[in-house]
Amino acid sequence: MTIRRLNINEIVPFDYEFDGPIGGQMTDVGRNIGSANIGLNIQTVPPGNFSSRRHRHLFQEEILVVMSGTGLLHHGKERLPVGPGDAVCYLAADPDAHRSRTLARCH
């Protein structure tokens, strides 16, 4: 079987946005490297923006790793501050919808 190898710096990021302050820039590593079952995205979200609409997953997990900046996770009615090095796992079939909002970037 051929090994799939890709330098993420070779992937062209794209801008995305939805209604309201939702959006930023995304680099889709999973699809570009040929993954069939694992999604891996790198998102850069400007301060004040949400990373996505409120959503939940029926069949997959989502792991969020904060590389820089600070944010606020919205999970159901909970609000959790996060910063560099924090990792969060949303499990499949979690009944509470989630999304995150960027508060500030680290320099």
C-alpha positions in Angstrom: 0.0 0.0 0.0 1.3 3.5 -0.9 2.1 5.8 2.0 0.3 9.1 1.8 2.5 11.9 2.8 1.9 15.7 2.4 3.4 18.8 3.9 0.5 20.9 5.2 2.3 24.1 4.0 1.5 22.9 0.5 -2.3 22.9 1.0 -4.0 26.1 -0.1 -6.3 27.3 2.7 -9.7 28.7 1.8 -11.9 31.4 3.3 -15.4 30.4 4.6 -18.3 32.3 6.2 -21.9 31.8 7.2 -24.6 34.2 8.3 -23.5 36.4 11.2 -20.0 36.5 12.6 -19.2 32.9 11.5 -16.1 32.1 9.5 -12.4 32.4 9.0 -9.9 30.4 7.0 -9.7 26.6 6.7 -7.1 24.1 5.6 -8.6 20.7 4.8 -5.7 18.3 5.6 -7.8 15.1 5.7 -9.2 15.3 2.2 -6.0 16.6 0.7 -4.0 13.7 2.0 -6.7 11.2 0.9 -8.2 10.1 4.2 -11.4 8.2 3.8 -12.6 8.1 7.4 -10.8 10.9 9.4 -11.5 14.6 8.9 -8.7 16.9 9.9 -9.0 20.7 9.4 -6.9 23.6 10.5 -9.0 26.7 11.2 -7.9 30.3 11.7 -10.8 32.3 13.1 -10.6 36.1 13.6 -11.4 37.5 17.0 -15.1 37.9 17.6 -16.0 35.2 15.0 -17.5 31.8 15.7 -15.7 28.8 14.0 -19.0 27.3 12.9 -22.8 27.1 13.3 -24.0 25.3 16.4 -23.9 21.6 15.5 -23.6 18.1 16.8 -22.3 14.8 15.5 -24.3 11.6 15.2 -21.5 9.2 14.1 -18.2 10.9 14.5 -16.1 12.5 17.2 -14.6 16.0 17.0 -11.3 16.9 18.7 -10.5 20.6 19.0 -6.9 21.7 19.8 -6.3 25.4 20.4 -2.9 26.3 19.0 -2.9 30.0 19.7 -5.3 32.7 20.9 -8.1 32.4 23.4 -11.7 31.4 22.9 -14.9 30.4 24.5 -16.5 27.0 23.8 -20.2 26.9 23.7 -21.4 23.4 24.6 -25.1 23.2 25.3 -25.6 25.8 28.0 -22.0 25.6 29.2 -19.4 28.2 28.3 -15.7 27.1 28.7 -12.7 29.4 28.2 -9.9 27.9 26.3 -6.3 28.9 25.3 -3.1 27.5 23.8 -2.6 23.8 24.4 -6.2 23.1 25.4 -7.8 20.1 23.8 -11.5 19.2 23.8 -13.3 16.1 22.5 -16.9 16.1 21.5 -18.2 12.5 21.4 -20.5 11.1 18.8 -24.2 11.2 19.7 -23.6 14.0 22.3 -27.1 15.6 22.6 -25.7 19.1 23.2 -24.8 21.2 20.2 -21.5 23.0 20.2 -19.3 25.7 18.5 -16.5 28.0 19.6 -15.8 31.7 19.4 -12.4 33.3 19.2 -11.8 36.0 21.8 -8.2 37.1 21.0 -5.2 36.0 19.0 -1.8 35.4 20.6 1.1 37.2 19.0 
